[in-house]
């Protein structure tokens, strides 16, 4: 097979944000990669990431003032969760993970993942190699098995164009989280019936949403991604208690200017000028969804 395309590296000199974040603020969506010899990539991947290991993630969070993080399994690793489990093991109090599993996962493996800090499983309906389930029924069965652990299902999906999304959100017996503010281009989102249905699911309490990836939604190639602000405001109005925030570091397969991650915190401050609501999004909501202690 041809080699999957290589991704640009993240900005490796993060600055301090203009707006300070509260203690225990959580980066609820990022990945770690490398070294590839230790954490190999599956051949059916859609991209090849740059090495972005745990020490670099920790340096990023030190610069930003971030106290907690959620490591999300990337599609390039398939269901080999070692990279995120090893990352969580470096600081189990401050880190949690969202893993990838299949319907063949054993009860013993689910228990092992939970003990390792996993609090959800990811279903990637966008990137090649990311969907580990053969059917919605098998996905529903696994969701029932992890309910007692308090897990959720995280979807990477273009909500406006996926008929599976609404069915998954309504049928799964566990919470459902959606990345990248629904992953719909800002130019069409609020006028699209599918996106309005997504907002209705938010209002009904059926889904959570991540304020991540504005650079993936905007018509602009650089911050402040002004056309994404109405989407952020729409989800905050729909469900302020079910919103979390994340950097999406190291921004794999990003087209456009690579952001300095401090820009994304300052952008959140523009979207959410109220400090109490920012605290809810950065601290309280992720503590609930990912099971962080006091």
N, C-alpha and C positions, 0 to 999 in steps of 0.2 A: 504494500500500500504506500501511497505518497505520504511524506511527513506532514503532520498537522501544522498549520501556520504558527509561527512564533509570535508571542505577545511582546509589546513594548514593556519596559521596566517601569515601576512606579517612581514617583519623585522621592528620591532617597535622602532628601534634606528637609524634613517637615519643620515648619516654623511653629511658633506658639500662636494659638488662636487669639484674635482680638478680644473675644468674649470668653471668659473663663468658664469651664464646665464645673458642675457640682461634684463633690466627692462621690465616688462609686458610680460615676457616669459609665455607661456601658456602650461599647462598640458591638452592636448586635449582629453584624454581618461582615465577616472577612474570612480570608483563606490563608493557609500557609502552604508553601511549596518548597520542596528540595531538602537535601540534595536528591536528585532523581535516582541516583544509584541506590539510595536507601528507601525512597518512597517512589517507586516506578509508576509511570502513567500507563493507562490502558490503551491498547492499539486503536480502539474505536473512538478515540477522543476527537473533539472538534478544534482543539488548539493546544499549543505547547507553552506553558507559562514560564516566566523567568524564576530563578530561585528566589524565594521570598520566605526565609526561614523564621523560626520563632524569635531568635534574638533581634532580628530586624523589626518584627511586629512589636516586640516589647519596647524598642527604642522609639518607634512611632508613637505608641501610647504614652510613653513618658513625656515626649514633646507636647502631645495634645492635652495631657492631664487626664487621660482615660484610666479608670480604675478597674473595670471589668470588661470581659470580652466573650463573644460567642464565636467559636470556630465552626464554619460551615463546610461540610464535605463538598469538594468540587467535583464536577462531572469527570474530570480527567483521571481521577483516582477510582472511579467506579464504586464498588462496595468495599474496597480496601480502606478501612478507616484508621489505619495506624498513624498517619500524619496528624490528624486532629486529636486522637487519643493521647499521643505523646506530647502534643502541645498542652493539652489540659493538665497532664500529669506534672508539668513544670510549676503549676500554681493552682491546685484543685479548688481552692476557696474562691479565686477570682475568675476562673474560666469555666465555661460550659461548651457543649458541642451539639451540633445537629449532624447526624450520621446518615449514611445510605445503607439500606437493607433491602432484601428481596423477600418474597413470600416463603422462601425456604429457610429463613433465619430460625435458629432454634431458640427455645426458651432460655437455655443457658447462655447463649450469645447475647440475647436481649438483656439479661441480668448483668452480664459482664459490661456491656456498653453503658448501662445505667450507672453502675458502680464507677465507671470511668468518666462520668460527667455528662453523658449524652442525655438530652432532654427533648429530643425530637428527631424525626427522620425526614429526609428531603426527597421530593419528587420533582425532577427537572424535566419539564415538558418542552423545553426549548433547545437545549444543546445536545448534540449527537452523543450517544452513549450514556445519557443521564437518567433515563427512565428504566428502573429495575423491575417493574411489575408487568406481568403479562396481561392484566385486566383490571378494571375498576373493582371487580368483586374481590380479587386477591389483595388489592390495596386496602379495601374495607376490612378484610379479615385481619390483616396485620395491625391496622388501627385499633381494632377491638382488643388485640392481644397486648398492646402497649398502654391501653387506657389506665390500667391500675398503676403504672409507673408515673402517670401525670405528664406523659409526652404529648407533643403536638405534631402535626404534619406541616412541613414547609413546602410551598409550591413555588417554583420558578415557572411562570406562565404569562403569556400575553392575555390578560383577562378578557379583553374585548373580542377576541377571535377564537376562544377555546370553549366549545360546548361542554367539554369534560369538566371544566373548572366549576361551573355552577353545580353540577351533579355531585362532584367531590365535596364541595363545601356543604351541601345540604345532607349528604349521606354519611359522612364520616362521623364516628361517635367520639371524636376528640377535636380540640381546637385546630383550626387551619390558619396558617400564616402565609402571607403573600409578599414576595419581594418586589423591590423597585417600584413602589407606589402603584402596583398593578402592571408594570412593564408595558405601558401603552404610550405611544408617542404623544407628546404634549399637544401637538397641533390638532389632533383628532379626539383626544380622550374625552373631554367633557361633553362633546356633542355626540358621542358614540353610544348607542343603546346598550351595548355590552358593558361599557364602563359604568354607565348609570346602574346597571344591574349589580355590578361589583360594589358600588357605593351603597346600594340597598342592602346587600349582604352584610356590609360593615354596620349599617344602622341597626340591623336585626341581631347583631351580636354573634354572627356565624363565623367571622374571620377577623384576624389581626392583619396589620399591614406594616411593612418596613419602609421608613423614609430613607431609601438608599437609591443610588444610581441616577441622580438627576442628569448626569452627563450622558446617560444612555437614552434619555427621553427627549432631550432638548434639541431644538433646531440649531442652537448655538454650540460652537465647539469648545467653549470655555465658560468658567464661572462669570457671572452669577446665575446663568441658566434661568433667566427671568420668566420664560414661558412655562416653567415647571411649577412656579409658585402657586397658581390657581389649583393645581392637582393636590399639592401639599395642604392647602387650606381646605379643600373639599374633604379630604380624608380626616383631617383634624376636627372638622365640624361634625362628621358622621360618627366618629368613634374615638374621642380623645383618650379613653382608657385602654385602647387596644392598638396603640401605635408605639413602635420602637424605632431607633435610629441606628445607622451603621455607616462605616466608611466605604465598604465594598473593596477595600484594599486587597490585593495590589492592582485592582482595576483591569482584570484580564480582558483581552479583546476589545479594548477601548479604542474608539475612533475619535480623533480630535486631540485637543491639547490635554496632556496629563495634568490633573489637578494636584496642587499641594493639598494634603488632606486637611490642613487647618482651614482652607477655603470652605470645606464642607460643614465644619462646625460653625463658622461664621455665617454661612448660608442658613443653617438651622436657626440661628439667632434672628436673622431677618424674617424667616417664615413664622417664628414663634417668639415674638417680642416679650411675652409674659414669662417671667422667670419661673413661676410656679408650674406652669404648663411644661416648660422645658425640663424641669426637674422630674415631672411625671413621665415624660417621654424617655429621658436619659437614665433614670434611676428606678422609679417605682414600677413602671410597666414591665421593663425587662426582668426585674426581680420576680414579678408574678409569673411571667411566661416561662422563664428559664430556671426558676427555683433557686435563686440566690438566697443565702441566709442573711440575717440582719447585719 
